Amino acid sequence: MIITFGSINADLIFTMKNIPQPGQTLLARKFRTEAGGKGANQAIAASRDGAKVIMAGAVGQDALAEVAMQNLVDLVDVARVTHVADATGCASILIDAEGRNMIAVAPGANLRASSEAVDDKLMSEASLLLLQMENDPSEIARLIHRAKRGGVRAVLNLAPALPLPHDALSSCSLVVVNEDEAEALGNWLRCEPTVEDLSRRLQTGVVRTLGGNGAEAFADGEKISVAAIKVDVKDTTAAGDCFVGVLASALDRGLSLEAGMHRAVAAAGISCSRQGSQSSIPLAAETDQWLSRAAIK
């Protein structure tokens, strides 16, 4: 069972020909609202890949809360999601004709999410704790240390790239970053942003996603590289969250890190071939089908 402590947002999505430059106003081709937030996205990805997931977080008492929760309530246990006085977290997402995006996030209620929502009994029943950086960093650090003391693996997606104490990072079983986040982490740790150097400095496993070039990792003295799948890219908005959630699901059911990365890269590629945030995340059977075809080839 996976506990996800993370953000829950309403996404305001603008489909553009081009993303505006500073001072420029452009008309969008389309607009839609969707459920989002890194925590919720990753919880949905893990659930659709077959994991049992419990979500802990916070939303407001406003109209956007229903939008933010619309998929979670059907797919994961949301009993640990609280409703607070702050506005529900919200993201403005602009997507250009090539599938590239620009995102601005107002955390809102996410900064009120408390680590106390995850009680000791619940923690003892989990195999994996999944976290990101769109909540209060002090609450994130507390949960990581509690997981370490309880023998529960903590997987931290250091996104967005915000600093955490070294001892909290080192207490994770796995730290997942993209290329920009790896650069930031390397600057804080005063080392090169390679998975090898980051892993050795933190004394824990590190995974770095590489967009269209797949992903790589260094853990337990071993380097792992996984190539991306080739797809017609339509929207990359949820790709990183899809990768992390499916990787967590794979580790939860006992797959090796390398096997989990192959699965996560495939699922993330599938999500890139579709429009949307949570709506783009594939089911386990879809990922299985792609992996089977790839094995035959």
N, C-alpha and C positions, 0 to 999 in steps of 0.2 A: 504494500500500500504506500502511496506517495502523498505526503503533505506538501501542498504548495502555499507558501506565504508570499503574497505578491499583489501587484496592482490590478485594479478592475476599472476599466475606462469605457466611456462612450467615444467612439471614433467618428469624426466628421470628415468624410472622404471626398476630395475634389479631384475629378479626373480632368487633366489639362493636356493641351498640346505641348506647352512648355511651362516649366516652373518659373514664376515671376522672379525677377531680379529685385534688389533693394530699391524701393521707391516706385516700382512698376505695378500696375493693376491689369490683370488679365481675366477674361471670362472663362469659367470652367465649362467643359463639355457636358459633364454630368455631376450630380451630387447625391450622396447617400449617407445614411448613418448605419453604423454597425457596432456590435460589441467588440471591445478590445482591451488593451492593457497587457503588458508583458506577462504578468502573473496569470491572468485569465487565459491568455492565448496559449501559454505553455501547459496549463492545466487541461485545456481542451485538447491540445495535441496529444498529451499523454493518455487521456481518456479514450480518444478515438483510436489510439494505437493499442488499446486493450487493458490499460492499467486502471486500478481502483484509485481514485483521486479525491482527496479532501481539500477544499479551498478555504484558506483563512485570509481575510482582508477586510476592507471597509468601503462602503459607498455612502452617498448622501441620502437625503430624504426628498430628493427632487425628481423631476420628470426623467432626467438622464439615467437615474439608477435602474429603471426598468430596461432601458436600452442596453446598459452595461451588463446586466445580469441575464439577458434573454437566453443565451446558450448554456451558461453555467448551470442554471436551475434544472436543465434537462439531462445534463451529462455528468455532473460531479456533486458531491456532498457539499452544500453551501451553509450548513448549520453554524459554521464559525465565521461567517461573513456578517459584520455588524453594520448598522445604519447609524450614521453620525450627523451632526449638524452642518458640517462642511459640505460644499458642493461636490458632487460626484466627479471623479477624475475624468479629464477630457483631453483628447488628442485631435489636432487638426492635421490631416494627412493630404499632401498634394502629390499626385502621381502623374508623370509625364508620358508621352507617347511611347517611350522606350521602356516603360515599367519602372523607372527610377523614382525614388520618393524623397520628400522632405517632410519632416514631422516636428511639430511643436506640441509639447505636453504640459498641461496644467495638472499637477498631482492631486490637488484638492483633498478629498477624504482619504486617499491612499496614505497620506502622512499621519493619519490618525490610527492606522491599523496597529494593533498591539500584539506583541509576541505572546501575551498571556492568553490569547485565543487558542493557542496550542497548549493544552494542559499536559502534565507529565504522563498521564495514562495514555493519551492519544499518541504522544511522542514514542512511547514504549512499543506501540503497535505498528509503527511505521518502519519500512525498510529504507526509505529515502526521503530527505527533506530538500525541496526545490525552492530556490530563492532567486530574486533579481534585485535591481537597485532603484526601483521606483517607489520604495517605502522609506520610512525613517531609518537611516543607517544604524543607529544605536539599537533599534529593535531587531534588525537583521543580524547584527553581531551577537546579540543575546541568544537568538535562536540557534545560530551556528555553534556557539559554545555549549548550549544545552544538548544539541544533537551529538556533539563530540563526547560529552560526558555520558550520554545514554547509549553510545555505540551505534548511532544512526548515521548513515552516510549523508553528508550535506553537499549538494551540487549547487554552486553559485554561478549564475550568469551575471557577470560584472557589466551590466548594461542598464542604464547608461553608465559611462566610466566615471564613477565617483569613488573617492578613497574610503577604504575600510582599514582598521588597525591590522598590522602585520599578523598578529596572533589569530585574528579572526579568519583571515585569508588562509593561513597555514592550517587551520583546523578543518577546512573543507576537504572533502575527499576529491573533489574535482572543481576547477575553476574554468569556466567557458568564456572566451572573449572572441570578438572579431578583430580585424586588423587594426582599427583605430583604438579599440579598447586595449589591445596588446601594447600598442605604443604608449598609451597613458600609464598602464601598469608598469611597463619597463622604466618609465621616467620616475615613478614613485619608488621603485625598488632599486633604481640606479643600476640597471642591467640592460642588456640587449632584449628587444621584444620577441625573441624566438621562443618557441615552446620549450626548448631545452633549458635556456637560461632562466626563464620565468619559473619553470618547474623546480629547478635546482635551488633557486633563491627562496621559493616558498615551501620547498620540501613536500609538495603535493602534486597531483596530476593536473595538467593544463591542456585544454583543447582550444585551438584557434580555428575559427571558420574563415574561409578564404573566398567567399562569394562564388563566382563561376569557376573557381579552381578547386572547390571541394573543401576539405578540412584536414587538419593535422593535429597530432597530440604527442605529448611526451609524458609517460607515466611508468613508474616502477623501472626506470632505466631504459625504457623501450620507446622508440620513435614510431609513430603510426601515421600513414598518409592515405587519404581516401579521395579519389577523384569525384568530381561533380558529375551529375547526369546531364545529358543534353536535352534541353526543352526549349520551346518557343516561349520566351519570357514575356508575361503580361503584367505581373505585379509582384514585386519583391517584398511587400510590406510585412507579411507574417513569416517570411522564410526563416529568419534567425530563431524566432520563437518556436516555430514548427520543429526545427532541428533540435533545440534544447529539450522540448517536451518529449519528443520521440526517443531521444537518447536516454532521458530519465526513465521512460517506460521500458526500454530495452534492458537497462541496468537493473531495474526493479524486478524483472522476471529472470535475471541470472545470465543474460548474454554478456560476453566479454566486451571490453571497451571498443575493440576494433570492429566486432560484429555490430555493436550498437551504433557506431559511427557510420557504417555502411547503410544501415537502416535509416538513420537520421538524415543523411545526405540525400537518399532517395526520396524520402517524404518531403524534405524541403524543396527539392527540385520539382516535385509534383505541385506543391503549393505555388511555386513561381509561375506555373503554366496556367494559373487561374486568377481571376479577379477576386479581390476581397481580403479581409483579415482572417477572422476565424472561419469564415465560409470556405476559404481556400485549403484548409488543412485536411489531408486525406484520412480515410478510414484505414485500419490495419490491413484489410483485404486488398485495398488498392496498392499499398506499399508492398505487400507480399507478392502481388501479381507482377509488379515492375521488377522486383528482385528476382523472381523466377524467370522472367524473360531475359534478364541480364545474364543469369547463370547459364541459360541455354546457349546464348550467343558466345 
